[in-house]
Structure formats: C-alpha cells, structure tokens
Amino acid sequence: MIAGAVATLISLFGTRYLIIFFRRSGQGQPILGKEDHGPEHHMAKQGTPTMGGLAIVVAAFVGWIVAHVRDIAFSDQAMIVWVGILLMAFMGFLDDYIKVRKRHNRGIFWKQKNYITMLMSFGLAWWLVAATGIAESISLVRAGDLGFEVPTAVWVIWAGAIIWATTNAVNVTDGLDGLAGGSALMGFGAFMIIGYWEFRNPDIYDAVVNPLDMGVMAAAFAGACLGFLWWNAAPARIFMGDVGALAIGAALAFMALTLNTHLLLPLICGINVMEAGSVAVQMGVFKASGRRKRLFRMSPIHHHFELGGWPETTVIIRFWLISSICVASALAIYIADYTAQVG
C-alpha cells in the first residue's frame, strides 16, 4: 500500500511536470503520415509531449524504495529485475529522443532496437539464473506444476524470449490514449495479488525468491500507471513513449518469471498478445499474398477498429474490458490451483 500510494503521487505530479517541460522546449511526438503507411487519422495528435514513461519508471522505483522502510528485505532478484527494467527504459529513451530530434516517428533504432533488446533479454535471463535461486522450470502458476524441469540453457532461451516478446507487445499496444497504461495497471494489480499470496503461503510456493519484494514492485508500478493515466487518458496530454512501454513490458515479464507464472503471462497480458499477434498475422498475410492483400484495415488491431468507425474512446474502453476479463480469468486459474493444493 505504501509503494502504490507513493508511486501514484509521484507519477501524478511528475507527469504534470514533464508536460510543462516538454511543452516549453517545443518537443513533441511525431506521427507517421500517409507516406509511411501510418495512422494519418492521428495526425491531430502530432506535437503532443512524449516520454511520459520517465515519470512511471521514476515513480515506481521511488515507491518501491520507500516501501522498504517497513522492514522489507531488498532481494538480489529484485535488484537484477530493476537493472533489466532500467536498461530497457534507456533503450526506449534513446529511441524516443532520436524521434523527437529528427521529428520523425522512426528513430535510428527502428530496426536495430529489436536485435539489441533481444540480446539484452537473453543476457538478463542468464543473470537471473546465475545469481539467484530462481526455479529453472517452465510453470503455469507455481514451480514444477507441469511436472518437469528444463536444462539451464533452455530456461535462459525461454525466459529471454518472454522478456523480449513482452516488451515488444506492450510497445505495439501503446498506440491509443491510455490503452497500454490501463491494461498494464490491471496486469500489475494481478501480480501484486500473486506476490502477496505467495508470500503468505510459503509452504506451497517455496521455490519463489522473496515474493513480497516482487509484490511490492508490482504495487509500485500499478500506482505509477494510475498516476500517469490521469494525464494520459483520452485526449492524452502526454504519451508514455518507448521509454515507458519497454520498461512496463520488461517489468511484467520479470514478474511472471520470478513468481513462476510463465504460462499465465499471456492471459494476464491478453490484450498485448492480441495486439502483437495482429501485427504478426498482418505481416504474414501481406507477404504470403505477394504484398497485395491485408487481413486488417491497419495493424495493430486497434487501428483496424478505428478505421471501421469506432471512436478512439470506444476502442480503448472495450479493449480495457477485454483486458480485465483476461486478468480475472488468470487470477481465477491461479486461485483454483491454490484451492486444489490446500484441499
């Protein structure tokens, strides 16, 4: 509760400061136009301050730190997670900064960014294994629940793929005002509950390293997203940018890995899977047809519905509803397993 409250307040006022700062400096978000096959219906948003994700990351970090005054131990695992989040945030910041300076929505890292973040993801996954007692098994709701473990090298590849895929999926989702922040808020809320639940039931979740610390981190990120949404709700006065999207995606992935809920993550991040999946399907159909046909009017899929006549706020709220159903279903599966274990 301390982490969430502190992070909310810092994010609320910190985001307001960023809006003022970026407006005075005359730096805003460029939008891809018709010549780049971008969402030209969003051209009115061009010039809106961006990089608001800086407030989310700083607020979450401070909230997490302040919460430790209640005698919560700092875990090595959480330290590694924070290094990973900050590295991803820095990559996003570089890309955002270059976009703003070039006044074009494709930074120098447009193509290279995926390869760099992929290498970083595998490196961070290896660090988790090498430096902590993280369970080396692929799990649904708890370590070993699928009945097998995998070699360390396989786990590193698996975990690295999860980190990389989730960061990119959240980045793809960040295309409408408040969509990525609102869905991430629900996901962090789920991990907050899971972290605390595992802390209270160590006999069942004995393979988790300091779940309370991860639950506190989830609460801090949830609060940071909440404060940011005050300014990011449609019509947005600031965008989170890649700096926020990559950091949030990394945080969600790390929480799934450290709390042994790997296969629950696609459901908790259901809206992100849908968004990233629509891009993959669109590209597959386009290439398979010899670059003549597209399945959707535009991808990610939120643009498809916009071009179909849905107002932006309608798309956002309906996607939030889908996200809430996915998160509730994930928690239902988690609690059902716990009930079976207790029974």
C-alpha positions as CSV (number, residue, x, y, z in Angstrom):
1,M,0.0,0.0,0.0
2,I,2.9,2.4,0.8
3,A,4.6,1.6,-2.5
4,G,1.4,2.1,-4.5
5,A,0.4,5.3,-2.8
6,V,3.9,6.9,-3.1
7,A,4.2,5.9,-6.7
8,T,0.8,7.3,-7.6
9,L,1.5,10.7,-6.1
10,I,5.0,11.0,-7.7
11,S,3.7,9.8,-11.0
12,L,0.7,12.2,-10.9
13,F,2.8,15.3,-10.2
14,G,5.9,14.1,-12.1
15,T,3.9,13.6,-15.3
16,R,2.5,17.1,-14.9
17,Y,6.0,18.5,-14.7
18,L,7.0,16.6,-17.8
19,I,4.1,18.0,-19.7
20,I,5.1,21.6,-18.8
21,F,8.8,20.9,-19.5
22,F,8.3,19.3,-23.0
23,R,5.8,22.0,-24.0
24,R,8.3,24.8,-23.1
25,S,11.1,23.0,-25.0
26,G,8.8,22.6,-28.1
27,Q,9.5,18.9,-28.3
28,G,6.6,16.6,-29.1
29,Q,5.6,13.2,-30.6
30,P,5.9,13.0,-34.4
31,I,3.2,10.9,-36.1
32,L,3.6,8.7,-39.2
33,G,1.6,10.0,-42.1
34,K,0.1,8.6,-45.3
35,E,3.5,8.4,-47.0
36,D,4.8,6.0,-44.3
37,H,1.5,4.0,-44.2
38,G,0.9,5.3,-40.7
39,P,-2.3,6.2,-38.9
40,E,-2.9,9.5,-40.6
41,H,-6.2,9.9,-38.6
42,H,-3.9,10.6,-35.6
43,M,-2.1,13.5,-37.2
44,A,-4.0,15.9,-34.9
45,K,-2.0,14.4,-32.0
46,Q,1.3,15.4,-33.6
47,G,3.3,17.6,-31.2
48,T,1.8,16.1,-28.0
49,P,4.6,15.8,-25.4
50,T,6.1,12.3,-25.1
51,M,8.5,10.3,-22.9
52,G,6.0,10.4,-20.1
53,G,7.2,6.9,-19.2
54,L,10.0,8.6,-17.4
55,A,7.6,9.5,-14.7
56,I,6.3,6.0,-14.5
57,V,9.7,4.4,-14.0
58,V,10.9,7.0,-11.5
59,A,7.7,6.9,-9.5
60,A,7.7,3.1,-9.4
61,F,11.3,3.0,-8.3
62,V,10.9,5.6,-5.5
63,G,7.6,3.9,-4.4
64,W,9.4,0.5,-4.2
65,I,12.3,2.0,-2.2
66,V,10.1,3.9,0.3
67,A,8.1,0.8,1.0
68,H,11.2,-0.9,2.4
69,V,11.1,1.3,5.5
70,R,8.6,-1.3,6.7
71,D,11.5,-3.8,7.2
72,I,11.0,-5.5,3.8
73,A,14.3,-7.0,2.7
74,F,15.9,-5.9,-0.5
75,S,16.3,-9.1,-2.6
76,D,19.1,-9.7,-5.1
77,Q,16.5,-10.9,-7.5
78,A,14.6,-7.5,-7.4
79,M,17.9,-5.7,-7.9
80,I,18.6,-7.6,-11.1
81,V,15.0,-7.0,-12.3
82,W,15.4,-3.3,-11.8
83,V,18.6,-3.3,-13.8
84,G,16.7,-5.0,-16.6
85,I,13.8,-2.5,-16.4
86,L,16.2,0.5,-16.4
87,L,18.2,-0.9,-19.4
88,M,15.0,-1.4,-21.4
89,A,13.8,2.1,-20.4
90,F,17.1,3.6,-21.5
91,M,16.8,1.9,-24.9
92,G,13.3,3.3,-25.2
93,F,14.5,6.8,-24.1
94,L,17.2,6.8,-26.8
95,D,14.7,5.9,-29.5
96,D,12.2,8.5,-28.3
97,Y,14.9,11.2,-28.1
98,I,16.0,10.5,-31.7
99,K,12.4,10.5,-33.0
100,V,11.8,13.9,-31.3
101,R,15.1,15.4,-32.6
102,K,14.5,14.1,-36.1
103,R,10.8,14.9,-36.0
104,H,10.0,11.6,-37.5
105,N,8.4,8.6,-35.8
106,R,11.1,6.2,-36.7
107,G,14.3,6.6,-34.7
108,I,17.7,5.3,-35.5
109,F,16.9,2.1,-33.5
110,W,13.8,1.3,-35.5
111,K,15.3,-1.9,-36.9
112,Q,18.3,-2.3,-34.6
113,K,16.3,-1.9,-31.4
114,N,14.7,-5.4,-31.7
115,Y,18.0,-7.1,-32.0
116,I,19.6,-5.1,-29.2
117,T,16.6,-5.7,-26.8
118,M,16.7,-9.4,-27.7
119,L,20.4,-9.8,-26.8
120,M,19.7,-7.8,-23.6
121,S,16.8,-10.1,-22.8
122,F,18.8,-13.3,-23.0
123,G,21.6,-11.7,-21.0
124,L,19.3,-10.7,-18.2
125,A,17.7,-14.2,-18.2
126,W,21.1,-15.7,-17.8
127,W,22.0,-13.3,-15.0
128,L,18.8,-14.3,-13.1
129,V,19.8,-18.0,-13.3
130,A,23.5,-17.4,-12.4
131,A,23.0,-15.0,-9.5
132,T,19.7,-16.1,-7.8
133,G,17.9,-19.3,-6.8
134,I,15.2,-18.9,-9.4
135,A,13.4,-22.1,-10.3
136,E,14.6,-23.5,-13.6
137,S,11.3,-24.9,-14.7
138,I,8.5,-23.8,-17.1
139,S,5.5,-23.2,-15.0
140,L,1.9,-22.2,-15.2
141,V,1.1,-21.0,-11.6
142,R,3.9,-22.4,-9.5
143,A,7.3,-24.0,-9.9
144,G,7.1,-27.6,-11.0
145,D,3.4,-27.7,-11.6
146,L,3.9,-29.1,-15.1
147,G,6.0,-32.0,-13.7
148,F,9.3,-31.3,-15.4
149,E,12.4,-29.1,-15.4
150,V,14.5,-28.0,-18.3
151,P,18.3,-27.5,-18.7
152,T,19.6,-24.2,-17.7
153,A,20.4,-23.2,-21.3
154,V,16.8,-24.0,-22.4
155,W,15.4,-22.0,-19.5
156,V,17.6,-19.0,-20.4
157,I,16.3,-19.1,-24.0
158,W,12.7,-19.5,-22.8
159,A,13.0,-16.6,-20.3
160,G,14.8,-14.4,-22.7
161,A,12.1,-14.9,-25.3
162,I,9.4,-14.0,-22.7
163,I,11.2,-10.7,-21.8
164,W,11.8,-9.7,-25.4
165,A,8.3,-10.6,-26.6
166,T,6.5,-8.9,-23.7
167,T,8.5,-5.6,-24.1
168,N,7.7,-5.5,-27.8
169,A,4.0,-6.5,-27.2
170,V,3.5,-3.6,-24.8
171,N,5.2,-1.3,-27.2
172,V,2.9,-2.3,-30.0
173,T,-0.1,-1.8,-27.7
174,D,0.9,1.8,-27.0
175,G,-1.0,3.4,-29.8
176,L,-4.1,4.8,-28.3
177,D,-4.5,7.2,-25.4
178,G,-4.4,5.2,-22.1
179,L,-4.6,1.8,-23.7
180,A,-1.2,0.4,-22.7
181,G,-1.2,2.2,-19.3
182,G,-4.7,1.0,-18.4
183,S,-4.1,-2.6,-19.4
184,A,-0.7,-2.6,-17.6
185,L,-2.3,-1.3,-14.5
186,M,-4.5,-4.4,-14.4
187,G,-1.6,-6.7,-15.0
188,F,0.5,-5.2,-12.2
189,G,-2.6,-5.5,-9.9
190,A,-2.7,-9.2,-10.7
191,F,1.0,-9.7,-9.9
192,M,0.6,-7.6,-6.7
193,I,-2.0,-10.1,-5.5
194,I,0.0,-13.1,-6.7
195,G,3.2,-11.8,-5.0
196,Y,1.4,-11.3,-1.7
197,W,-0.4,-14.6,-1.9
198,E,2.9,-16.5,-2.4
199,F,4.4,-14.6,0.5
200,R,1.6,-15.7,2.8
201,N,1.8,-19.3,1.7
202,P,5.4,-20.3,1.6
203,D,4.7,-24.0,2.0
204,I,3.1,-24.1,-1.4
205,Y,5.3,-21.5,-3.1
206,D,8.6,-22.4,-1.5
207,A,10.5,-22.1,-4.8
208,V,9.9,-18.3,-5.1
209,V,12.7,-16.0,-4.0
210,N,11.2,-13.2,-1.8
211,P,7.8,-12.9,-3.4
212,L,6.9,-10.0,-1.1
213,D,9.5,-7.8,-2.7
214,M,8.1,-8.6,-6.2
215,G,4.6,-7.9,-4.9
216,V,5.7,-4.5,-3.6
217,M,7.3,-3.8,-7.0
218,A,4.1,-4.7,-8.8
219,A,2.2,-2.4,-6.4
220,A,4.6,0.4,-7.2
221,F,4.2,0.0,-10.9
222,A,0.4,-0.2,-10.6
223,G,0.4,3.1,-8.7
224,A,2.8,4.7,-11.2
225,C,0.5,3.7,-14.1
226,L,-2.5,5.0,-12.2
227,G,-1.0,8.5,-11.7
228,F,0.2,8.6,-15.3
229,L,-3.3,7.7,-16.6
230,W,-4.7,11.0,-15.1
231,W,-2.8,12.8,-17.8
232,N,-2.7,10.1,-20.5
233,A,-6.4,9.4,-20.6
234,A,-8.1,10.5,-23.9
235,P,-7.5,13.1,-25.1
236,A,-3.9,12.5,-23.9
237,R,-1.9,15.5,-22.7
238,I,1.3,13.3,-22.9
239,F,2.3,9.9,-24.3
240,M,4.4,7.4,-22.4
241,G,6.7,6.7,-25.4
242,D,9.0,3.8,-25.8
243,V,10.8,4.6,-22.6
244,G,7.6,3.7,-20.7
245,A,6.4,0.9,-22.9
246,L,9.7,-1.1,-22.9
247,A,10.1,-0.6,-19.1
248,I,6.5,-1.8,-18.4
249,G,6.8,-4.8,-20.7
250,A,10.1,-5.8,-19.1
251,A,8.6,-5.4,-15.6
252,L,5.6,-7.6,-16.5
253,A,7.8,-10.3,-18.0
254,F,10.2,-10.3,-15.0
255,M,7.3,-10.6,-12.6
256,A,6.0,-13.7,-14.4
257,L,9.4,-15.3,-14.4
258,T,10.2,-14.6,-10.7
259,L,6.8,-15.6,-9.5
260,N,6.8,-18.8,-11.6
261,T,3.7,-17.8,-13.6
262,H,5.3,-18.0,-17.0
263,L,2.3,-19.5,-18.9
264,L,-0.2,-17.3,-17.0
265,L,1.5,-14.2,-18.5
266,P,-0.1,-14.5,-22.0
267,L,-3.5,-14.3,-20.3
268,I,-2.6,-11.5,-17.9
269,C,-1.2,-9.6,-20.9
270,G,-4.0,-10.9,-23.1
271,I,-4.6,-7.5,-24.8
272,N,-0.9,-7.2,-25.6
273,V,-0.9,-10.7,-27.1
274,M,-3.8,-9.7,-29.3
275,E,-2.2,-6.5,-30.4
276,A,1.2,-8.1,-31.2
277,G,-0.5,-11.1,-32.8
278,S,-2.4,-8.9,-35.1
279,V,0.8,-7.3,-36.4
280,A,2.4,-10.8,-37.0
281,V,-0.8,-12.1,-38.8
282,Q,-1.0,-8.9,-40.9
283,M,2.6,-9.2,-42.0
284,G,2.2,-13.0,-42.7
285,V,-0.9,-12.5,-44.9
286,F,0.7,-9.5,-46.7
287,K,3.9,-11.4,-47.6
288,A,2.1,-14.6,-48.4
289,S,-0.1,-12.8,-50.9
290,G,2.8,-11.2,-52.7
291,R,2.3,-7.9,-50.9
292,R,-1.3,-7.5,-52.3
293,K,-3.7,-8.4,-49.5
294,R,-4.1,-7.4,-45.9
295,L,-6.3,-9.1,-43.3
296,F,-6.9,-6.0,-41.2
297,R,-7.5,-2.4,-42.4
298,M,-4.4,-1.5,-40.4
299,S,-2.4,-3.1,-37.7
300,P,-2.1,-3.2,-34.7
301,I,-5.7,-4.2,-34.5
302,H,-6.8,-1.1,-32.5
303,H,-6.3,0.9,-35.8
304,H,-8.5,-1.7,-37.6
305,F,-11.5,-0.9,-35.4
306,E,-10.8,2.9,-35.6
307,L,-10.9,2.7,-39.4
308,G,-14.1,0.7,-39.1
309,G,-15.8,3.6,-37.5
310,W,-15.3,3.1,-33.7
311,P,-14.4,6.3,-31.8
312,E,-11.0,6.1,-30.1
313,T,-12.5,6.1,-26.7
314,T,-14.8,3.2,-27.6
315,V,-11.8,1.1,-28.7
316,I,-9.9,1.9,-25.6
317,I,-12.7,1.1,-23.1
318,R,-13.7,-2.1,-24.9
319,F,-10.1,-3.2,-25.0
320,W,-9.8,-2.4,-21.3
321,L,-12.8,-4.6,-20.7
322,I,-11.2,-7.5,-22.6
323,S,-8.0,-7.0,-20.6
324,S,-10.0,-7.1,-17.3
325,I,-11.7,-10.3,-18.4
326,C,-8.3,-11.9,-19.2
327,V,-6.7,-10.8,-15.9
328,A,-9.7,-12.0,-13.9
329,S,-9.5,-15.4,-15.7
330,A,-5.8,-15.6,-14.9
331,L,-6.4,-15.0,-11.3
332,A,-9.2,-17.5,-11.2
333,I,-6.9,-20.2,-12.6
334,Y,-4.3,-19.2,-10.0
335,I,-6.7,-19.3,-7.1
336,A,-8.2,-22.6,-8.3
337,D,-4.8,-24.2,-8.2
338,Y,-4.2,-22.9,-4.8
339,T,-7.5,-24.2,-3.6
340,A,-6.7,-27.6,-5.0
341,Q,-3.3,-27.6,-3.2
342,V,-4.8,-26.7,0.1
343,G,-7.6,-29.3,-0.4
